[in-house]
Amino acid sequence: MHPEILRELSSQRGAEMRDRAHRILLARTASKLMRARRRGLSEADEFAVPAIPDFADSSFLGTSTDDRVPARHAA
């Protein structure tokens, strides 16, 4: 078989497998959500965003304006 045809068939097969895996994941997720809702646990598995520590992002520093450098905008 010609290498280009083989490569195209392999690419097509890979895309089909990824699509199938995605559909299976969606069905599994929907099933879990429906089961959780029946049990009254609809909000228990929601993702909670963790707090960002001050040392990682300086936007949570104190409220004093003395520490801040004023922005210089071109007019």
LOBA-279406 format. One record per residue (C-alpha): residue number from 1; residue in one letter; chain; x, y, z. Coordinates in Angstrom, 1 decimal, m for minus. Layout:
# residues N
     k   r   c        X        Y        Z
   NUM   a   A        X        Y        Z
...
***
This chain:
# residues 75
     k   r   c        X        Y        Z
     1   m   A      0.0      0.0      0.0
     2   h   A      1.2      3.5     m0.8
     3   p   A      2.6      5.3      2.2
     4   e   A      0.4      8.4      1.7
     5   i   A     m2.8      6.2      1.6
     6   l   A     m1.6      4.3      4.7
     7   r   A     m0.9      7.6      6.5
     8   e   A     m4.4      9.0      5.6
     9   l   A     m6.1      5.8      6.7
    10   s   A     m4.2      5.9     10.0
    11   s   A     m5.1      9.5     10.5
    12   q   A     m8.8      8.8      9.8
    13   r   A     m8.8      5.9     12.2
    14   g   A     m7.2      8.0     14.9
    15   a   A     m9.8     10.7     14.4
    16   e   A    m12.6      8.2     14.6
    17   m   A    m11.2      6.7     17.8
    18   r   A    m10.8     10.1     19.4
    19   d   A    m14.3     11.0     18.5
    20   r   A    m15.6      7.7     19.9
    21   a   A    m13.7      8.3     23.1
    22   h   A    m15.1     11.8     23.4
    23   r   A    m18.7     10.6     22.9
    24   i   A    m18.1      7.8     25.5
    25   l   A    m16.8     10.4     28.0
    26   l   A    m19.8     12.7     27.4
    27   a   A    m22.2      9.8     27.9
    28   r   A    m20.4      8.7     31.1
    29   t   A    m20.4     12.2     32.5
    30   a   A    m24.1     12.7     31.7
    31   s   A    m24.8      9.4     33.4
    32   k   A    m22.9     10.4     36.5
    33   l   A    m24.6     13.8     36.6
    34   m   A    m28.1     12.3     36.3
    35   r   A    m27.3      9.7     39.0
    36   a   A    m26.1     12.5     41.3
    37   r   A    m29.2     14.6     40.7
    38   r   A    m31.4     11.6     41.5
    39   r   A    m29.5     11.3     44.8
    40   g   A    m29.6     15.0     45.5
    41   l   A    m25.9     15.6     45.1
    42   s   A    m26.0     17.9     42.1
    43   e   A    m23.7     20.5     43.6
    44   a   A    m21.3     18.2     45.5
    45   d   A    m19.0     17.5     42.6
    46   e   A    m18.6     21.0     41.3
    47   f   A    m15.1     22.4     40.9
    48   a   A    m14.0     24.9     43.5
    49   v   A    m11.4     27.4     42.5
    50   p   A     m8.6     27.5     45.0
    51   a   A     m7.5     30.8     46.5
    52   i   A     m4.4     32.4     44.9
    53   p   A     m1.7     33.0     47.5
    54   d   A     m0.3     36.5     47.8
    55   f   A      3.2     35.5     46.8
    56   a   A      2.0     34.2     43.4
    57   d   A     m0.1     37.2     42.5
    58   s   A      0.4     40.6     44.0
    59   s   A     m3.1     41.8     43.3
    60   f   A     m4.2     40.6     46.8
    61   l   A     m1.8     42.9     48.6
    62   g   A     m3.0     45.2     51.3
    63   t   A     m5.3     48.1     50.6
    64   s   A     m2.7     50.9     51.3
    65   t   A     m2.0     52.9     48.1
    66   d   A      1.5     53.9     49.3
    67   d   A      3.0     50.6     48.0
    68   r   A      1.5     50.9     44.5
    69   v   A      3.3     52.5     41.6
    70   p   A      1.0     54.9     39.6
    71   a   A      0.4     53.8     36.0
    72   r   A      1.8     56.1     33.4
    73   h   A     m0.5     56.4     30.4
    74   a   A      0.4     58.2     27.2
    75   a   A     m2.1     60.9     26.3
***
